[in-house]
Amino acid sequence: MNSNYIDLESDNEATRCLLEIPTSVLSHLPPKTLPISQLLLYNLPPIAQNDTPAALEQVYTTEEPTQNIEYLLPYLAVPSRPTLHKMVSSFEQAWLEGNKFLRTSDETLDASEAKAKWLRAERWLHQTGQTAEEADLKLQVRGIWSVVRWHGNLQGFAGLPVGGLTELFSSDYLDSRVIDAMLTLLLLRGRLAGDETLIIGTTFGDFIRLLPPIIDGVSAGPILASAGGQKYLEKYGSWFRDGDHKKLYTILYRDPNHWTTARVNFEDKRVQYGDGLKWDRPEDFFEGLQSWIGDYHGAEFPVTDDLPCAPQTDGFNCPIIAVNTIAHNEFGDQLWTKKRAKAMRMKAFCDIVKYTLSVENIPSGPSVVDATDSAANILAVDTDINDELLNRLGIAEMDTEPAQSSVVEGPPPGDVEMGGATALVESLQTSRGIKRGADESQELVERKQKVAKTAEEPGRQPAHPFFASSNASRSVVPVEKRAKNGKKPKAKAEPLASESVVGVSAAATTGRRLRAQVKDGTFLPSAKRTARFQNTCREWDTDAAFEPTCSKVQCSNCKAWVGMKESYNTSRFREHTEKPCEPPAPNPPKVNTLGAFLTSGTRPKPKERPQKISKPCPGLTVEYNVQVGQYLDRAVASGGGARAVGYYSEQLFQKPHDDLAPSQKDQVQTAQLHGRTWRNETSSGVMATLSTKCLKTIEVDPASSAALTPCHECVLVFTSRQYKSAINKPVPKVENLCFVPKAYQNTHAVSSSPTTIKLRSLRL
C-alpha cells in the first residue's frame, strides 16, 4: 500500500469496529441456502443505475460512519459494478478496513443479478401449461425451485452454476456446460441399458478441428492440439482401434451459434451427420475426423447427411434438437417438435436437478486446475463412475474386468504433463470393482494392473468427468518397478487426493466436510447433535457459552473461546477444562493519545427489529404506478388477461363463436372469465388491479411508514405483456362507450365514473 494512517494506536481494533458492517446490515443479503422460490420474493437494496465510476478521491472522507447505517441501507443504492471496481482499486489501505463493505456490495450485486435471471425464468414459466405435459412439468419445476438453493454449483456436473440453468427457461442459446449436462444424463441412461456406445461431449469436436487434414496420405500441417488434447484423442482412438465400442456420438458447434450431431458407426464403417437446418456440413471438423479415423483404422469412412433428426423451425433450439437426435437414434425417443419445445426444456431442467439431488450428499474429490491446457484439466478429473449412485439405482457392482457397456464421456485417465496433477491422474488408472480395500493381496493388485490389449493401459472403460467417485476404499497402484537385483519391490498403496481415501476414517472425512461448510457459510446445524454437544460440554463447565456453528465454546472461568477441531467435536474443550485456568486479568491503564480519542468510541448496541406483521395486499394502485390509476379510471371491464372467445369456442365446441347457440356462448363466456389473470376492483374505497392468484397478504415492518407494495403475483401481472398493453391504451372517447359489448362492461365503474356523473347532471 502507498499510504498509511497517522496518529493511530498500535491496536487499531477500534478503527476496524467503526468501519465494520453491522450484522443487521448483512441480514439484507439473502442466505446462500435460500431456495430459488424465496429469492424471487426477497427484498434487496436498490442497485445504482449510473455505470460511470465516480471520482471517489473527491468524496472519500475519514469521518466516522453513521451509527445508523443498518437502518439506512435499504434506502441506499448499492454501487454499480464499475463503481465497485474503482473503489477496490482506489481506496488502497482503506480497502483493508472497508473490505467487508465491498464484499457485501459485491454479494448483493450477485444476488440481484440472480434474482433478475430467475424472475425472467418465472415470467417464461408463467406462460406455459398449455398442454398436459407442460402443466405437469410446470408443477415439477415449481417444486424444485422450492428446495434448490439459488447460489452455488450443481454437484456432479463439473462446475455448472445453478443460475446457468435459467437459460432453459428462455429463448436464449444454451451454454456448452448445460449441453454437456444433458449429455451426461443420456450417458448414464445408456450405461444402465448396457449399450456399447461412446457418447462424447462438446470438447471432442474442438480437438478434432485442430488435427490437420490428410492429403495423398500425408499430413497437411502440424498438429495444433495441446499435449493434453493429443492424449485425449489418442485414448479414444485406441478404444476405437481395439473394437471395444460399436458407435460414437458427438455434438459439435459451428458458426454462427449452431449445434449439430455426428455419429461414427465402427461396424458399418461410415459417418452420419444430422442438422435440423440442413446446412452444409462443417468441412474443418470432418477433415480432422477423417485424419483421426485414418490414424487408427488406416482408411477413411464415407460421410452422409442422413442421420435422422428433427427439422428446426426456430433459431435457438438447436442444442435441444442435437441432444434429442442422440436420444432418438440410440433409445428411440420421440423427435423434437415445435409443440413440445417448451416441455423438453423444462424436462431437461428437471432431469439435471433431480440427478444433482440424488448425489448431493456424495463427496467429490478436489478439482485440479491448469490454466494453460484445458484438455489436461479434463484428464485430471476423477472419472470413475459413482458406485454409490449405481447401488442406489439398483445396479450391482461389476467385476474388475471391464464390461462392454455404455460409457460416459470424458478422456481416459493417463499421465498428463501438468504441474501437480500427474499423481492424481496416475491414481485414476485403477479398474472399477468392489474389492478396493487397503489390505488387498498382491495377486489382486497384479490382476488390476493387467493390460487389456496394450502394454501400458489398464483395461477399464472411460468414464465421464462429471461423475465424481465416492468410493471410500479406493487405493492407488503405482507403476510396477523392479529393483536392481531383479526382485519385484513390495507394492505400496498411496491415498488418492480426495475426500474418501484408504486409511481415512469416516469421522475424519465428516470432519473435513464440516470445517469446509463452516468456512464457506453453508453449515446447517443439527438440532440433535447440537443438543448432545452442548450437554457434553456442560458436564465439564455448566456455564459454558456456545457459537451457533458448535465450532467454539467459551469457558466460564477464563472467558476464553476454545476452538474445536470441527463442529460437534468436544475433545479440545475437555482438554481445556482438565487444565487449571484463571479468570482474565483486568486491562492495565494506559495513556490515551489524541489519536485514540479520534478513533475509539463506544458502539451502541443495535436495536432489535420488531417482527414483521401481515397486511392485506393493496394490489396495483395509482401509488404503485400512475398508468394503473389512469387505466382504472377509464376501465369498463372487470378484469382481463384471458384469451379471445374464439379460442374457448374452439376448445369447447370446435366451432367459431358466431356459430354457437346462446347457451353455448354463455359457457364460452364463463370459460373466458376463468381464464383471466387479473380483476379490476373499483368498489367504494378501492381502486386497484388484483391478480387472480393474489397471495392476499404481505409481510411488512410495523415501524415502516412506506407505502405498501403489492405481492409477488400482482407484480407478475404488472410485468405481463397483456397488462402493459391494457394500461398503455389511449383513453376512449365518451361517444364510443356505447360500442363496448355488454359482456366487457363494468356497470359499476361506468356508473360511478366522473364522465357518467357529469352527463347525468347535464341531462337533468
C-alpha positions in Angstrom: 0.0 0.0 0.0 1.3 3.5 -0.9 -0.3 5.5 2.0 -0.6 5.0 5.8 -2.8 6.3 8.5 -1.2 8.5 11.1 -1.9 9.1 14.8 -3.4 5.6 15.2 -2.8 3.5 18.2 -0.9 0.3 17.7 -4.0 -1.7 18.4 -6.4 -0.3 15.8 -9.2 -2.8 16.5 -11.4 0.1 17.5 -10.9 1.6 14.0 -12.0 -1.7 12.4 -15.1 -1.7 14.6 -16.1 1.7 13.3 -15.8 0.6 9.6 -17.2 -2.9 10.1 -20.5 -3.7 8.5 -23.0 -4.5 11.3 -24.7 -7.9 11.4 -28.1 -6.3 10.9 -26.9 -5.0 7.6 -25.9 -8.4 6.4 -29.4 -9.5 7.1 -30.4 -7.7 3.9 -28.5 -10.3 1.9 -30.3 -13.5 1.0 -28.7 -16.6 2.6 -26.8 -18.7 0.1 -29.0 -21.6 1.2 -32.2 -19.7 0.3 -34.4 -21.6 -2.2 -35.0 -20.1 -5.6 -38.7 -19.5 -4.9 -37.9 -17.5 -1.8 -35.2 -15.5 -3.6 -37.9 -14.2 -6.0 -39.8 -12.6 -3.0 -36.6 -11.3 -1.2 -36.4 -7.6 -0.9 -32.9 -6.5 -2.0 -31.4 -2.9 -1.7 -31.7 -1.0 -5.0 -28.7 -1.0 -7.4 -27.3 2.3 -8.6 -28.1 2.8 -12.3 -25.1 5.0 -13.0 -22.4 2.9 -14.6 -19.9 5.7 -14.8 -17.3 5.3 -12.0 -17.5 8.2 -9.6 -14.4 10.4 -8.7 -14.1 8.7 -5.3 -11.0 10.6 -4.3 -13.1 13.7 -4.1 -15.8 12.3 -1.9 -13.8 10.0 0.3 -13.8 11.1 3.9 -12.1 9.9 7.1 -15.1 10.9 9.3 -16.7 8.2 11.4 -19.5 6.4 9.6 -23.0 6.9 10.9 -24.1 4.5 13.6 -27.5 4.0 11.9 -26.1 2.6 8.7 -28.1 -0.6 9.2 -31.4 1.3 9.0 -30.3 3.4 6.1 -29.1 0.6 3.8 -32.5 -0.4 2.5 -32.9 3.1 1.2 -29.4 3.5 -0.3 -28.3 2.2 -3.7 -25.6 -0.4 -3.8 -22.8 0.8 -6.1 -22.8 -0.5 -9.6 -20.0 -2.9 -10.8 -17.8 -0.2 -12.4 -18.0 1.9 -9.3 -17.3 -1.0 -7.1 -14.2 -2.0 -9.1 -12.9 1.6 -8.8 -13.4 1.5 -5.1 -11.4 -1.7 -4.8 -8.5 -0.1 -6.8 -8.6 3.4 -5.3 -9.1 3.0 -1.6 -5.7 1.4 -1.0 -5.1 0.8 2.7 -8.7 1.9 3.5 -9.7 -1.2 1.5 -8.4 -3.4 4.2 -10.9 -2.0 6.7 -13.7 -1.5 4.2 -13.2 -4.9 2.6 -16.3 -6.2 4.3 -18.5 -3.4 2.8 -17.0 -4.0 -0.6 -17.6 -7.8 -0.3 -21.1 -7.2 0.9 -21.9 -4.9 -2.0 -20.4 -7.5 -4.4 -22.5 -10.3 -3.0 -25.6 -8.0 -3.1 -24.9 -7.4 -6.8 -24.6 -11.2 -7.4 -27.9 -11.8 -5.6 -29.6 -9.0 -7.5 -28.4 -10.5 -10.9 -29.5 -14.0 -9.8 -32.9 -12.7 -8.8 -33.3 -10.9 -12.2 -32.5 -14.1 -14.0 -35.0 -16.2 -12.1 -37.7 -13.6 -12.4 -37.2 -13.7 -16.1 -37.5 -17.5 -15.9 -40.6 -17.2 -13.8 -42.3 -15.0 -16.5 -41.4 -17.6 -19.1 -42.7 -20.4 -16.9 -45.9 -18.4 -16.2 -46.8 -18.6 -19.9 -46.5 -22.4 -20.1 -49.0 -25.0 -19.2 -51.0 -25.1 -22.5 -50.7 -28.9 -22.7 -51.0 -31.6 -20.1 -47.3 -32.4 -20.4 -46.4 -28.7 -19.8 -48.8 -28.4 -16.9 -47.2 -31.5 -15.2 -43.7 -30.3 -15.7 -44.6 -26.8 -14.6 -45.6 -28.3 -11.2 -42.4 -30.2 -11.0 -40.3 -27.1 -11.8 -42.0 -25.1 -9.1 -41.5 -27.9 -6.6 -37.8 -28.0 -7.5 -37.5 -24.2 -7.1 -38.8 -24.5 -3.5 -36.0 -26.8 -2.4 -32.9 -25.9 -4.6 -30.8 -23.1 -3.3 -30.1 -20.2 -5.6 -26.3 -19.9 -5.0 -23.5 -22.4 -5.9 -22.8 -25.1 -8.4 -24.7 -28.2 -9.3 -22.9 -31.2 -7.8 -22.0 -33.8 -10.4 -21.8 -31.5 -13.4 -18.2 -30.1 -13.4 -18.9 -26.6 -12.0 -22.2 -25.9 -13.7 -23.7 -23.0 -11.7 -27.4 -23.1 -10.7 -28.0 -19.8 -12.4 -26.8 -21.3 -15.7 -30.0 -23.3 -15.9 -32.1 -20.2 -16.3 -31.2 -20.4 -20.0 -33.5 -23.3 -20.3 -36.4 -21.0 -19.4 -35.9 -18.7 -22.3 -35.4 -18.4 -26.0 -31.6 -18.0 -25.5 -28.8 -20.2 -26.7 -27.6 -22.7 -24.2 -24.1 -22.7 -22.7 -21.9 -25.7 -23.6 -21.9 -26.8 -19.9 -25.7 -27.1 -19.9 -25.4 -29.2 -23.1 -22.8 -31.4 -21.5 -25.1 -31.8 -18.5 -27.9 -33.1 -20.7 -25.4 -35.4 -22.5 -24.3 -36.7 -19.1 -27.8 -37.9 -18.3 -28.0 -39.7 -21.7 -24.7 -41.4 -20.9 -25.9 -42.7 -17.6 -29.1 -43.9 -19.3 -27.1 -45.8 -21.9 -24.9 -47.3 -19.2 -27.9 -48.6 -17.4 -29.2 -50.1 -20.7 -25.9 -51.9 -21.3 -25.3 -50.2 -24.7 -22.0 -50.4 -26.4 -21.8 -46.8 -27.4 -19.5 -43.9 -26.8 -21.2 -40.5 -26.3 -18.7 -37.7 -26.2 -19.4 -34.1 -25.2 -18.7 -30.8 -26.9 -14.9 -30.8 -26.2 -14.3 -33.6 -28.7 -15.2 -31.5 -31.7 -12.9 -28.7 -30.7 -9.9 -31.0 -30.5 -10.8 -32.8 -33.8 -10.7 -29.4 -35.6 -7.1 -28.9 -34.5 -6.0 -32.0 -36.5 -4.5 -31.3 -39.9 -6.3 -33.0 -42.9 -4.6 -35.9 -44.7 -3.8 -35.2 -48.4 -2.4 -38.0 -50.5 -1.7 -39.9 -47.4 0.5 -37.1 -45.9 -0.5 -34.8 -43.0 -1.1 -31.3 -44.5 0.2 -29.4 -41.5 1.3 -29.6 -37.8 -0.9 -30.8 -35.0 -2.3 -27.7 -33.2 -3.8 -29.6 -30.3 -2.1 -29.3 -26.9 -0.4 -32.3 -25.3 -3.5 -33.0 -23.2 -5.7 -32.7 -26.3 -3.5 -35.1 -28.2 -3.6 -37.7 -25.4 -7.4 -37.1 -25.2 -7.8 -38.1 -28.9 -5.2 -40.9 -28.6 -7.1 -42.7 -25.9 -10.4 -42.6 -27.7 -8.6 -43.7 -30.9 -7.1 -46.7 -29.0 -10.6 -47.8 -27.9 -11.8 -47.4 -31.4 -8.9 -49.4 -32.8 -9.4 -52.2 -30.3 -13.0 -52.6 -31.2 -14.4 -52.1 -27.7 -17.3 -50.0 -29.0 -19.7 -50.0 -31.9 -20.8 -46.4 -32.2 -19.7 -42.9 -31.3 -21.9 -39.8 -30.9 -20.7 -36.3 -30.5 -22.3 -32.8 -30.7 -20.3 -30.1 -32.5 -20.5 -26.4 -32.6 -20.5 -24.4 -35.9 -20.8 -20.7 -36.6 -23.0 -18.9 -36.2 -24.4 -20.2 -33.0 -25.5 -23.6 -34.2 -25.2 -27.1 -32.8 -25.4 -30.3 -34.8 -24.9 -34.1 -34.3 -22.4 -36.6 -35.8 -22.3 -40.4 -35.4 -19.4 -42.7 -36.3 -20.5 -46.3 -36.9 -17.5 -48.5 -36.3 -19.3 -51.7 -37.5 -20.6 -50.2 -40.8 -17.5 -48.1 -41.2 -19.4 -44.9 -42.1 -20.0 -41.4 -40.6 -23.5 -39.9 -40.4 -24.3 -36.2 -39.9 -27.6 -34.6 -38.8 -28.5 -30.9 -38.9 -32.0 -29.6 -38.2 -31.4 -26.6 -40.5 -29.9 -28.8 -43.3 -26.8 -26.6 -43.6 -23.7 -27.8 -45.4 -21.6 -29.9 -43.1 -18.5 -28.2 -41.4 -15.6 -29.4 -43.5 -12.9 -28.5 -40.9 -14.4 -30.9 -38.5 -14.8 -33.8 -40.9 -11.3 -33.3 -42.3 -9.9 -33.6 -38.8 -12.3 -36.6 -38.1 -11.1 -38.4 -41.2 -7.5 -37.8 -40.1 -8.3 -39.2 -36.7 -10.0 -42.3 -38.2 -7.1 -42.8 -40.6 -4.6 -42.9 -37.8 -6.4 -45.8 -36.1 -8.1 -47.6 -38.9 -5.9 -46.9 -42.0 -8.8 -45.9 -44.3 -11.4 -43.1 -44.3 -15.1 -43.6 -43.7 -17.7 -42.3 -46.1 -19.8 -39.4 -44.8 -23.5 -39.0 -45.4 -26.0 -36.4 -44.2 -28.8 -38.9 -43.4 -28.7 -39.1 -39.6 -32.4 -38.8 -38.6 -33.1 -35.6 -36.7 -36.0 -33.2 -36.2 -36.3 -30.2 -38.6 -35.5 -27.0 -36.7 -38.3 -24.3 -37.1 -36.8 -21.6 -34.9 -33.4 -20.0 -34.3 -32.5 -21.1 -30.8 -33.5 -24.7 -30.0 -30.6 -26.3 -31.9 -28.9 -27.6 -28.7 -32.1 -29.4 -27.6 -32.6 -30.8 -31.1 -28.9 -32.0 -31.2 -29.3 -33.9 -27.9 -32.7 -35.2 -28.9 -31.1 -36.6 -32.1 -28.9 -38.9 -30.0 -31.8 -39.9 -27.7 -34.0 -40.7 -30.8 -31.3 -42.8 -32.6 -30.0 -44.6 -29.6 -33.0 -45.0 -27.3 -36.0 -44.5 -29.7 -37.2 -41.2 -28.1 -39.8 -39.1 -29.9 -38.2 -36.5 -32.2 -38.4 -32.8 -31.2 -41.4 -30.9 -32.3 -42.3 -27.2 -32.0 -45.3 -28.1 -29.9 -43.1 -29.9 -27.3 -40.3 -27.3 -27.4 -41.1 -25.7 -24.0 -41.8 -29.1 -22.4 -38.5 -30.5 -23.5 -36.7 -27.5 -22.0 -38.5 -27.9 -18.7 -37.8 -31.7 -18.7 -34.1 -31.1 -19.2 -34.1 -28.8 -16.2 -36.0 -31.3 -14.0 -33.7 -34.2 -15.1 -30.5 -32.3 -14.4 -31.6 -31.1 -10.9 -33.1 -34.4 -9.9 -29.8 -36.1 -10.6 -27.9 -33.5 -8.7 -30.2 -34.0 -5.7 -29.6 -37.8 -5.9 -25.8 -37.2 -5.5 -25.9 -34.1 -3.3 -24.6 -35.9 -0.2 -21.9 -37.8 -2.0 -18.5 -36.2 -1.6 -16.3 -35.5 -4.7 -12.6 -35.0 -5.0 -10.9 -31.7 -5.4 -10.5 -30.3 -8.9 -7.1 -29.7 -10.4 -6.8 -26.5 -12.4 -4.2 -25.8 -15.1 -5.0 -22.6 -17.0 -2.6 -23.5 -19.7 -4.2 -26.6 -21.0 -8.0 -27.2 -20.8 -7.6 -30.8 -22.1 -5.2 -31.6 -19.3 -7.8 -30.3 -16.8 -10.4 -32.7 -18.2 -7.9 -35.5 -17.9 -7.1 -34.6 -14.3 -10.7 -35.0 -13.1 -11.7 -38.2 -11.2 -13.5 -40.0 -14.0 -14.7 -43.1 -12.1 -18.4 -43.8 -12.2 -20.1 -43.3 -8.9 -20.6 -46.7 -7.4 -22.8 -45.5 -4.6 -25.2 -44.0 -7.1 -25.3 -47.2 -9.1 -26.1 -49.1 -6.0 -28.9 -46.6 -5.3 -30.3 -47.2 -8.8 -30.2 -50.9 -8.3 -27.1 -51.6 -10.4 -24.8 -54.2 -8.8 -21.1 -53.6 -8.7 -19.2 -55.2 -11.5 -16.1 -57.3 -11.5 -12.7 -55.8 -12.0 -12.6 -56.8 -15.7 -14.3 -54.2 -17.8 -17.7 -54.9 -19.4 -18.9 -54.0 -22.9 -21.4 -51.4 -21.7 -22.4 -47.9 -22.4 -19.7 -45.4 -21.2 -19.8 -41.9 -20.2 -18.0 -39.0 -21.9 -14.6 -37.8 -20.8 -11.0 -38.5 -21.8 -9.4 -41.7 -20.4 -7.0 -41.4 -17.5 -3.4 -41.1 -18.2 -0.1 -39.4 -17.2 -0.8 -35.8 -18.1 2.1 -33.3 -18.2 0.7 -30.7 -15.9 2.1 -29.4 -12.7 0.8 -31.1 -9.6 -1.7 -33.3 -11.4 0.5 -36.3 -12.5 0.0 -38.2 -9.3 -3.7 -37.6 -9.3 -4.1 -38.8 -12.9 -2.0 -41.9 -12.2 -4.3 -42.6 -9.3 -7.2 -42.8 -11.8 -5.6 -45.8 -13.6 -7.3 -48.3 -11.3 -10.1 -50.5 -12.6 -13.6 -50.3 -11.2 -14.6 -53.1 -8.7 -15.9 -53.8 -5.3 -12.6 -55.1 -3.8 -10.5 -51.9 -3.2 -9.6 -52.2 0.4 -6.2 -51.2 1.7 -5.4 -54.8 2.6 -5.7 -56.1 -0.9 -3.4 -59.0 -1.7 -0.6 -58.7 -4.2 -2.4 -61.1 -6.6 -5.4 -58.7 -6.7 -3.1 -55.7 -7.3 -1.5 -57.5 -10.2 -4.8 -58.5 -11.7 -6.0 -54.9 -11.5 -2.9 -53.9 -13.4 -3.5 -56.2 -16.3 -3.5 -54.6 -19.7 -6.4 -55.3 -22.0 -4.7 -55.0 -25.3 -1.7 -52.7 -24.9 1.3 -52.9 -22.6 0.7 -49.6 -20.8 -3.0 -49.1 -20.4 -5.2 -50.8 -17.8 -8.4 -52.5 -19.1 -11.1 -50.1 -18.0 -13.9 -48.2 -19.5 -13.7 -44.4 -20.0 -15.9 -42.5 -17.6 -17.3 -39.1 -17.6 -15.6 -36.4 -15.5 -19.0 -35.2 -14.3 -19.4 -38.4 -12.2 -17.1 -37.9 -9.2 -16.2 -41.0 -7.3 -17.3 -41.6 -3.8 -15.8 -45.0 -3.2 -14.1 -44.7 0.2 -11.9 -47.8 -0.2 -10.0 -46.8 -3.4 -6.3 -47.0 -3.4 -3.6 -46.0 -5.9 -1.5 -48.7 -7.5 1.9 -47.3 -8.6 3.5 -48.3 -11.8 5.4 -51.6 -11.4 9.1 -51.2 -10.9 11.9 -53.7 -10.3 14.9 -53.3 -8.1 18.5 -53.8 -9.4 18.6 -57.3 -8.1 15.6 -58.2 -10.3 13.2 -58.7 -7.5 9.8 -57.1 -7.6 9.5 -54.5 -4.8 6.7 -54.7 -2.4 3.6 -52.9 -3.7 2.6 -49.8 -1.7 -0.7 -48.0 -1.8 -0.9 -44.3 -1.9 -4.1 -42.5 -0.9 -6.0 -40.7 -3.6 -6.3 -36.9 -3.1 -10.0 -36.8 -2.5 -12.4 -36.7 0.4 -12.7 -40.5 0.6 -9.4 -42.4 0.7 -7.8 -45.5 2.0 -6.8 -45.3 5.7 -9.0 -42.3 6.4 -12.0 -42.9 8.7 -15.5 -41.8 8.0 -15.2 -39.5 11.1 -12.2 -37.7 9.5 -14.0 -37.3 6.2 -17.0 -35.9 8.0 -14.8 -33.5 10.0 -13.3 -32.1 6.8 -16.7 -31.6 5.4 -18.0 -29.8 8.5 -15.0 -27.5 8.6 -15.5 -26.6 4.9 -19.2 -25.9 5.5 -18.4 -23.6 8.4 -15.8 -21.8 6.4 -17.9 -21.1 3.3 -21.1 -20.3 5.3 -23.2 -23.3 4.2 -23.2 -25.1 7.6 -26.7 -26.1 8.8 -26.7 -27.2 12.5 -28.5 -30.4 13.5 -30.8 -29.9 16.5 -30.0 -33.4 18.0 -26.2 -33.1 17.5 -26.2 -29.6 18.9 -28.1 -30.6 22.0 -25.8 -33.6 22.6 -22.7 -31.4 22.0 -23.9 -28.7 24.5 -24.9 -31.3 27.1 -21.5 -33.0 26.9 -19.6 -29.7 27.3 -21.8 -28.6 30.3 -20.8 -31.8 32.1 -17.3 -30.1 32.4 -18.5 -26.5 32.5 -22.1 -25.8 33.5 -22.0 -22.1 32.4 -20.2 -22.6 29.1 -21.3 -20.5 26.1 -21.5 -21.7 22.5 -21.3 -20.4 19.0 -24.2 -21.3 16.6 -21.9 -23.4 14.5 -20.8 -25.5 17.5 -17.2 -24.8 16.5 -16.2 -22.7 19.6 -17.0 -22.9 23.3 -16.4 -20.2 25.8 -15.0 -21.2 29.2 -17.0 -19.6 32.0 -13.9 -19.3 34.2 -11.2 -17.7 32.0 -13.7 -16.4 29.4 -11.5 -17.8 26.6 -13.1 -19.1 23.4 -11.8 -22.6 22.7 -11.9 -23.6 19.0 -13.0 -27.2 18.3 -11.4 -29.4 15.6 -14.7 -29.3 13.8 -18.3 -28.8 14.8 -19.7 -31.1 17.5 -16.1 -32.3 18.5 -15.6 -31.8 22.2 -12.1 -33.2 22.7 -10.3 -29.8 22.8 -12.8 -28.3 25.3 -12.4 -31.3 27.6 -8.6 -30.9 27.5 -9.0 -27.2 28.3 -11.2 -27.9 31.4 -8.7 -30.5 32.6 -6.0 -27.8 32.8 -6.1 -25.1 35.5 -7.3 -21.7 34.2 -7.6 -18.3 35.8 -10.1 -15.5 35.3 -8.8 -12.9 32.8 -6.7 -10.1 34.4 -8.1 -6.6 34.2 -6.7 -4.4 31.4 -3.8 -2.2 32.6 -4.4 1.5 32.5 -2.9 3.3 29.5 -2.4 6.9 28.5 -4.7 7.9 25.7 -3.3 9.9 22.9 -5.1 12.4 20.8 -5.4 9.8 18.0 -7.0 7.4 20.4 -9.8 9.8 21.2 -10.4 10.3 17.5 -10.6 6.6 16.6 -12.2 4.9 19.6 -15.7 5.1 20.9 -18.5 3.1 22.3 -20.6 1.5 19.7 -24.3 1.5 20.6 -26.0 -1.8 20.7 -28.2 -2.3 17.7 -31.9 -2.1 18.3 -33.8 -5.3 17.9 -36.1 -5.2 14.9 -39.7 -6.0 15.7 -41.2 -9.0 14.0 -43.0 -8.3 10.7 -46.8 -8.3 10.6 -49.2 -9.3 7.9 -51.3 -6.7 6.0 -53.7 -7.1 3.1 -52.1 -6.9 -0.3 -53.0 -3.5 -1.8 -52.8 -4.7 -5.4 -51.7 -2.5 -8.3 -52.8 1.1 -7.5 -52.1 4.6 -8.6 -49.5 4.8 -5.9 -47.6 1.9 -7.4 -47.8 3.3 -11.0 -49.5 6.4 -12.4 -50.6 4.4 -15.5 -52.5 2.0 -13.3 -54.6 4.8 -11.9 -55.4 6.1 -15.4 -56.3 2.6 -16.6 -58.7 2.1 -13.6 -60.4 5.5 -14.2 -61.4 4.5 -17.7 -61.6 0.7 -17.4 -65.1 -0.7 -18.3 -64.1 -4.3 -18.0 -64.0 -6.1 -14.6 -60.8 -7.9 -15.5 -58.5 -9.1 -18.3 -55.7 -11.4 -19.3 -57.8 -14.2 -20.8 -57.7 -15.4 -24.4 -60.3 -14.3 -27.1 -63.7 -16.0 -27.1 -62.7 -17.8 -30.4 -60.1 -19.8 -28.5 -62.5 -21.1 -25.9 -65.3 -21.8 -28.5 -62.8 -24.0 -30.4 -61.7 -25.7 -27.2 -65.2 -26.5 -26.0 -67.3 -26.9 -29.2 -64.8 -26.9 -32.1 -66.9 -24.2 -33.8 -66.5 -20.5 -34.4 -68.0 -18.3 -31.8 -70.6 -16.8 -34.2 -72.0 -20.3 -34.9 -72.7 -21.2 -31.3 -76.1 -21.3 -29.7 -76.9 -18.7 -26.9 -76.4 -21.3 -24.2 -73.1 -22.3 -25.7 -72.0 -18.7 -25.8 -72.7 -18.4 -22.1 -70.4 -21.3 -21.4 -67.7 -19.8 -23.5 -68.1 -16.5 -21.6 -67.8 -18.4 -18.3 -64.7 -20.1 -19.5 -63.2 -16.8 -20.5 -63.9 -15.4 -17.1 -62.0 -18.3 -15.5 -59.1 -17.6 -17.9 -58.5 -14.1 -16.6 -55.2 -13.3 -14.9 -56.4 -10.1 -13.2 -59.5 -8.4 -11.9 -60.3 -4.7 -11.6 -61.7 -3.6 -8.2 -63.5 -0.3 -8.4 -65.8 -0.6 -5.4 -66.1 2.1 -2.8 -62.7 2.9 -1.3 -60.8 0.5 -3.5 -59.3 1.3 -6.9 -56.8 -1.5 -7.7 -56.0 -4.3 -10.0 -55.5 -7.7 -8.3 -54.1 -10.9 -9.7 -56.4 -13.9 -9.7 -53.6 -15.7 -7.9 -53.0 -12.9 -5.4 -51.3 -14.0 -2.1 -53.9 -11.9 -0.2 -51.3 -10.7 2.4 -47.8 -9.3 2.5 -45.2 -9.1 5.3 -44.2 -5.6 6.4 -42.2 -3.9 9.1 -44.7 -2.4 11.7 -42.4 0.6 12.2 -42.2 1.4 8.5 -44.2 4.3 7.1 -43.6 3.5 3.5 -46.5 2.7 1.1 -47.5 -0.9 0.9 -46.2 -2.8 -2.1 -48.2 -5.5 -4.0 -47.5 -9.2 -3.6 -45.3 -11.2 -6.0 -48.3 -12.5 -8.0 -49.7 -9.0 -8.6 -46.2 -7.7 -9.6 -46.1 -10.5 -12.2 -49.4 -9.3 -13.6 -47.9 -5.7 -13.9 -44.9 -7.1 -15.9 -47.1 -9.2 -18.2 -47.5 -8.2 -21.9 -51.3 -8.2 -21.7 -51.4 -5.8 -18.8 -48.8 -3.5 -20.2 -50.8 -3.3 -23.4 -54.0 -2.6 -21.5 -52.6 0.3 -19.4 -50.9 1.9 -22.4 -54.0 2.2 -24.5 -55.3 5.7 -25.0 -58.4 7.0 -23.2 -61.5 6.2 -25.3 -63.9 8.9 -26.3 -67.2 9.1 -24.4 -69.3 8.7 -27.5 -67.5 5.4 -28.2 -68.5 3.8 -24.9 -71.8 2.6 -26.4 -69.9 0.3 -28.8 -68.3 -1.7 -26.0 -70.0 -5.2 -25.7 -72.0 -5.6 -22.5 -70.0 -8.7 -21.6 -66.9 -6.5 -21.2 -68.6 -3.6 -19.4 -68.2 -2.9 -15.7 -71.5 -1.3 -15.0 -70.4 -0.1 -11.5 -67.3 1.5 -13.0 -69.3 3.2 -15.8 -72.0 4.5 -13.5 -69.5 5.9 -11.0 -67.1 7.4 -13.4 -66.7 11.2 -13.5 -67.8 11.4 -17.1 -71.0 9.5 -16.5 -71.9 11.6 -13.5 -71.4 14.8 -15.5 -73.6 13.5 -18.3 -76.4 12.7 -15.9 -76.2 16.2 -14.4 -76.5 17.7 -17.8 -79.5 15.5 -18.7 -81.3 16.7 -15.5 
